[in-house]
Amino acid sequence: MPAITPTSPAEFPGGAELFRLSADVAHLNHGSFGAVPVPVARAHRRLTEEAAADPDAFFLAVPDRLAEARARIAVHLGADPDGMALVTNATEAAGLALDTLRLAPDDEVLVTDHGYGTVVAAAARRARVVTVPLDPALADGEAVRKAVLAGLTPRTRVALLDQISSPTARPIATPGLLADLAARGVTTVVDGAHAPGMLPDPLAGAPDFWFGNLHKWAYAPPGSAVLAVAPAHRARVPAPVPSWEDDRGFPRAVEYRATADYTGLLAAPDGLDLLASLGPGRVRAHNSALAGYGAELLAALPGLRPLPADERLAMRALRLPPGLARTQAEAAALREEIAGRLGFRVLVWSWPGGGGIRVCGQIYNVSAEYERLAAALRPLLDGR
């Protein structure tokens, strides 16, 4: 039987014109660093110019302006603005969440081997990390749930889990699993780095702590993230540095750290406003269709094996042939070879025995980019 050719998704009208990305490479890796749309970059630039023109006026107004930005962001995320702080990135948020819990060195933090490296490292600095292995090819969400619950011990204080794993693009911290962990007395900390802008209900499951980046799928400038905290923990969240807002408590004491660059955080609501104006459901459907199209093309290449996919997501992952990208160094070398020799930005992730490749879809992407990637990868993989 002849292979079925996947259907090429239509372009998103005006999508490419909203960005100023270099034409030297095809940007198929939005999930790593995002990209700032032109209107948001313009708003960010205005804030930078405002801060330079009158620093006193700008910085004296920052705490209240952060609160206003937070309130706008909370509406888009379906969050409580009084229970959410603006922070710079997911790793910082993970550290704040774990510091709130005042872990002892022999307390256990349960993670999976799909966890993001620096977030797991934040846990390892504070307690004993217990890693649950999950086969990347594991398709059954119930099997993931059972594996995580089986990893609990009497010393497990915290489960630090990805809402969507970065390398393998799979949901882990589902509402059902979070409910199971809460029923067992385990504090839940959810790494939702990819959730804002990609999921319609990013705080689903009501974890004790949840954090997400805004610079990825929510179109904000770099250095923009949020940390949401359940009411029972808010009074104990430590400010990262002494602050003139300390007497106001969470979230103001966490957000304000004297003379720092707040312009990205203040521009972040513009990114979510832009997404709302484009139609979040329309954007998500387009991006997921593009990522799925790219994964289907790559799966036709010898040696590439698609991993289970969540159709809601704008990321897809495939395993590379055995022996490729076994270590971080090998993965980085292959990633740079694909960028330098072939002209494509993708994520290459390491895994024992052989890693994988992840492609993303965004409104600036078009089907032809994935077609060219598949054609260019074939001879590169054949030569391995």
C-alpha positions in Angstrom: 0.0 0.0 0.0 1.4 3.4 -0.9 2.2 5.8 2.0 -0.5 8.4 2.7 0.9 11.9 2.1 0.0 14.2 5.1 -2.1 17.2 4.4 -0.3 20.5 4.3 -1.8 23.0 6.7 -2.7 26.5 5.4 -0.6 29.5 6.3 -1.8 31.7 9.2 -2.8 35.0 7.5 -0.3 37.7 8.5 1.5 35.4 10.9 5.0 35.8 9.4 4.7 39.6 9.2 4.2 39.8 13.0 7.8 38.8 13.6 11.3 39.9 12.5 13.0 36.6 12.3 16.2 36.1 10.3 15.6 34.4 6.9 19.0 32.7 7.1 17.5 29.7 9.0 14.0 28.1 9.4 12.9 28.7 13.0 11.2 25.4 14.0 12.1 25.6 17.7 9.7 28.2 19.1 9.4 26.1 22.3 12.9 26.8 23.5 13.2 30.6 23.5 10.1 31.9 21.8 10.1 35.0 19.5 8.8 38.4 20.3 6.1 39.8 17.9 6.7 43.2 16.5 3.9 45.0 18.5 5.2 43.5 21.7 8.8 44.4 20.9 7.6 48.0 20.2 5.8 48.2 23.6 8.9 46.8 25.2 11.1 49.4 23.5 8.9 52.2 24.6 9.2 51.0 28.2 13.0 50.9 27.9 13.0 54.4 26.6 10.7 55.6 29.4 13.0 54.1 32.0 16.0 55.8 30.4 14.3 59.2 30.1 13.3 59.5 33.8 14.7 56.7 36.0 13.3 58.1 39.2 9.7 58.3 38.0 10.0 54.9 36.3 11.3 53.0 39.3 9.2 54.6 41.9 6.1 53.6 40.0 7.3 50.0 39.2 5.6 48.1 42.1 2.2 49.4 41.2 2.7 48.9 37.5 3.8 45.3 38.1 0.6 44.8 40.0 -1.4 46.2 37.1 0.5 44.0 34.6 -0.1 41.0 36.9 -3.8 41.6 37.0 -3.9 41.8 33.2 -1.9 38.5 32.9 -4.1 36.8 35.4 -7.2 37.4 33.4 -5.7 35.6 30.4 -4.5 32.6 32.5 -7.6 32.3 34.7 -5.5 32.9 37.8 -5.9 34.8 41.0 -3.8 38.0 40.7 -3.2 38.1 44.4 -1.9 34.5 44.3 0.5 35.0 41.4 3.9 36.7 41.3 5.8 37.9 38.2 9.3 36.4 38.0 12.0 36.1 35.4 11.9 32.4 34.4 10.7 29.0 35.4 13.9 28.0 37.1 13.7 31.0 39.4 10.1 30.1 40.2 11.0 26.5 41.0 13.6 27.7 43.5 11.1 30.1 45.2 8.5 27.3 45.4 11.0 24.8 47.0 12.4 27.4 49.4 8.8 28.1 50.6 8.6 24.5 51.8 11.8 24.6 53.8 12.9 21.1 52.9 15.4 19.1 54.9 18.3 17.5 53.2 16.8 14.0 53.6 13.3 15.0 52.4 12.6 13.6 49.0 11.4 15.4 45.9 10.0 13.1 43.2 10.7 14.0 39.6 10.7 12.1 36.3 13.6 11.7 33.9 11.7 14.0 31.5 12.2 16.9 33.8 13.9 20.1 32.7 17.6 20.0 33.8 17.9 23.3 35.7 14.5 22.8 37.4 15.6 19.4 38.6 18.9 20.9 39.7 17.0 23.5 41.8 15.4 20.6 43.7 18.8 18.7 44.0 20.3 21.8 45.8 17.6 21.6 48.5 16.7 18.0 49.1 17.1 14.4 47.9 15.8 13.9 44.4 14.2 10.6 43.5 13.8 10.1 39.7 11.0 8.1 38.2 12.0 6.7 34.8 9.4 7.0 32.0 9.9 5.3 28.7 9.6 8.1 26.1 7.5 5.8 23.9 5.0 5.2 26.8 1.7 6.0 25.2 -0.7 5.3 28.0 -1.3 8.3 30.3 -2.6 5.8 33.0 0.7 4.0 32.8 2.5 7.4 33.5 0.2 8.0 36.4 0.9 4.6 37.9 4.6 5.0 37.5 4.7 8.3 39.3 2.6 7.1 42.2 4.7 3.9 42.5 7.8 6.2 42.9 6.4 7.7 46.2 8.0 6.7 49.5 7.3 7.7 53.1 9.8 10.5 52.7 8.3 12.0 49.6 7.4 15.6 50.5 7.1 17.1 47.0 6.3 15.9 43.5 7.9 18.3 41.0 6.4 17.4 37.6 6.2 18.8 34.1 2.8 19.9 32.9 4.3 19.4 29.4 7.7 17.9 29.2 10.2 20.0 27.2 12.1 17.5 25.2 9.4 14.8 24.7 6.4 17.1 24.5 4.1 14.9 26.6 1.7 15.8 29.4 2.7 14.4 32.8 1.1 16.5 35.6 -2.5 15.9 34.7 -5.3 17.0 37.0 -6.0 13.4 37.9 -2.5 12.7 38.9 -2.3 16.0 40.9 -5.5 14.9 42.8 -3.9 11.5 43.5 -0.8 13.1 44.9 -2.7 15.6 47.0 -4.8 12.8 48.5 -1.5 11.1 49.6 -0.3 14.3 51.3 2.3 15.2 48.7 2.9 18.8 47.9 2.6 19.4 44.1 4.9 21.7 42.2 4.1 21.9 38.5 6.6 23.1 35.8 4.2 24.7 33.4 6.9 26.3 31.3 5.1 25.6 28.0 1.5 26.0 29.3 0.8 29.8 29.1 -0.6 30.5 25.6 -0.6 26.8 24.5 -3.2 25.4 26.9 -6.6 27.0 27.4 -6.6 26.2 31.1 -3.0 26.3 32.2 -3.7 26.0 36.0 -5.9 23.0 35.7 -5.7 20.6 38.6 -5.0 23.3 41.2 -1.5 22.4 42.2 0.1 23.9 45.3 2.7 25.7 43.1 2.6 26.3 39.4 4.9 28.3 37.2 5.0 29.1 33.6 7.1 31.1 31.1 5.4 33.9 29.2 8.2 34.3 26.6 7.4 31.0 24.8 3.8 30.6 23.7 2.4 33.8 25.3 4.5 36.1 23.0 6.1 38.0 25.9 9.7 39.3 25.9 12.4 37.2 27.5 12.7 37.3 31.3 8.9 37.0 31.7 7.3 34.3 33.8 4.7 33.7 36.6 4.6 31.8 39.8 1.1 30.9 41.1 0.8 29.7 44.7 -2.1 28.1 46.6 -3.5 30.2 49.5 -2.1 27.9 52.2 1.5 28.7 51.1 1.5 32.3 50.1 2.5 33.8 53.5 5.7 31.8 53.5 7.0 32.5 50.0 10.5 34.1 50.5 11.5 37.3 48.7 14.6 36.5 46.6 16.3 39.6 48.0 15.4 42.2 50.7 12.8 44.5 49.1 11.2 47.8 49.9 8.0 45.9 49.3 8.7 43.3 52.1 6.0 44.7 54.3 3.4 44.0 51.6 4.2 40.3 51.4 3.5 38.0 48.5 3.4 38.7 45.6 4.8 42.3 45.8 7.8 41.4 47.9 8.8 38.7 45.4 8.3 40.9 42.3 10.2 44.1 43.4 13.9 43.8 43.7 15.1 47.4 43.5 17.0 48.5 40.4 16.4 45.7 38.0 15.1 45.5 34.4 11.3 45.3 34.7 10.5 46.3 31.2 9.9 42.7 29.9 7.5 41.9 32.7 5.6 45.2 32.1 5.4 44.4 28.4 4.3 40.8 28.9 0.5 41.5 29.0 0.8 42.9 25.5 1.8 39.5 24.3 -1.2 37.8 25.8 -3.4 40.6 24.5 -2.1 40.0 21.0 -2.8 36.3 21.3 -6.3 37.1 22.4 -6.8 39.4 19.4 -5.6 36.7 17.0 -7.9 34.1 18.5 -6.2 31.7 20.9 -8.1 28.7 19.7 -7.3 29.5 16.1 -3.6 30.0 16.9 -3.4 26.7 18.9 -5.2 24.7 16.2 -2.9 26.1 13.5 0.3 25.6 15.5 -0.6 22.0 16.5 -1.5 21.1 12.9 1.8 22.4 11.7 3.8 20.5 14.3 1.9 17.4 13.5 2.5 17.8 9.8 6.2 18.2 10.4 6.3 15.1 12.6 4.6 13.0 10.0 7.1 14.0 7.4 10.0 13.2 9.7 8.5 9.9 10.7 8.8 8.8 7.1 12.6 9.0 7.3 14.5 5.8 8.0 15.4 5.4 11.7 13.1 8.2 13.1 10.3 7.0 15.4 7.5 9.4 16.5 6.7 9.6 20.2 3.1 9.6 21.4 1.7 13.0 20.7 -0.9 15.2 22.4 -3.0 16.8 19.6 -3.4 20.0 21.6 0.2 20.8 21.6 2.4 22.8 19.1 5.4 20.5 19.7 6.2 17.0 18.5 9.1 14.7 19.3 10.7 11.8 17.6 13.5 9.4 18.6 16.6 9.5 16.5 18.3 6.4 15.3 20.1 4.5 18.1 23.6 5.9 18.8 22.8 9.5 18.0 22.6 12.2 20.7 23.4 9.9 23.6 24.8 12.7 25.6 24.2 16.4 26.0 27.5 17.1 24.1 26.4 14.9 21.2 23.0 16.4 21.1 24.4 19.9 21.0 26.8 19.0 18.2 24.0 17.5 16.1 21.7 20.5 16.8 24.4 22.9 15.6 25.2 20.8 12.5 21.5 20.9 11.6 21.5 24.7 12.1 24.9 25.4 10.4 24.9 22.9 7.6 21.2 22.6 6.9 19.7 25.9 8.0 17.1 24.7 10.5 16.6 25.5 14.2 15.3 22.4 16.0 15.7 20.9 19.5 17.9 17.8 19.7 17.7 16.2 23.1 19.9 13.6 24.6 18.9 10.2 26.0 20.8 7.1 27.0 21.3 4.9 23.9 20.1 7.6 21.6 18.2 10.9 21.8 15.5 12.7 19.8 14.5 15.7 17.8 11.6 18.1 18.6 9.9 20.4 16.1 7.4 23.2 16.9 4.7 25.0 15.0 4.1 28.8 15.2 2.1 31.3 13.2 5.2 32.4 11.4 6.0 28.9 10.1 4.8 27.4 6.8 4.5 23.8 5.6 7.4 24.2 3.1 9.8 24.6 6.0 9.1 21.1 7.4 9.2 19.6 3.9 12.7 21.1 3.4 13.8 19.9 6.8 12.7 16.3 6.0 14.5 16.4 2.6 17.7 17.8 4.2 17.8 15.4 7.1 17.6 12.3 5.0 21.1 12.4 3.6 22.5 13.6 7.0 21.0 10.6 8.8 22.0 8.2 6.0 25.6 9.3 6.5 25.6 8.4 10.2 
